[in-house]
């Protein structure tokens, strides 16, 4: 086994890891989880607005 075989093997392993990560991120089973996570900043803003409006009884 020379250095070129090692380079080929490492390239194939990195490519497989890349495609596995892409499949994990964009796979249909993760869509609901990522959609909920995308809405978290807006839910926190709504909670802060409700809290601040309740405390403004002047």
C-alpha positions in Angstrom: 0.0 0.0 0.0 1.5 3.3 -1.1 0.6 6.9 -0.3 -1.8 7.1 -3.3 -3.9 4.2 -2.0 -4.1 5.9 1.4 -5.2 9.2 -0.3 -7.8 7.3 -2.4 -9.2 5.6 0.7 -9.3 8.8 2.7 -11.1 10.6 -0.1 -13.7 7.9 -0.4 -14.2 7.9 3.4 -14.6 11.7 3.5 -17.0 11.6 0.6 -19.1 9.0 2.3 -19.1 11.0 5.6 -20.2 14.1 3.6 -23.1 12.3 2.0 -24.1 10.8 5.3 -24.3 14.2 6.9 -26.2 15.7 4.0 -28.7 12.8 4.2 -29.0 13.3 7.9 -29.6 17.0 7.6 -32.0 17.0 4.6 -33.7 13.6 5.2 -37.4 13.6 5.5 -37.3 12.2 9.0 -35.6 15.3 10.4 -37.9 17.9 8.7 -40.3 18.3 11.6 -37.5 18.7 14.1 -35.7 21.4 12.0 -39.0 23.2 11.3 -39.7 23.4 15.1 -36.1 24.5 15.8 -36.4 27.3 13.1 -39.4 28.7 15.0 -37.7 28.9 18.4 -36.5 32.5 18.0 -40.0 33.7 17.2 -41.5 31.8 20.1 -39.0 33.4 22.5 -39.9 36.9 21.2 -43.6 36.2 21.7 -43.0 35.0 25.3 -41.0 38.2 26.0 -43.7 40.4 24.6 -46.4 38.8 26.7 -44.2 39.1 29.8 -43.3 42.7 29.2 -46.9 43.7 28.4 -48.2 42.1 31.6 -45.6 44.1 33.6 -46.5 47.5 32.1 -49.5 48.3 34.3 -48.7 52.0 35.1 
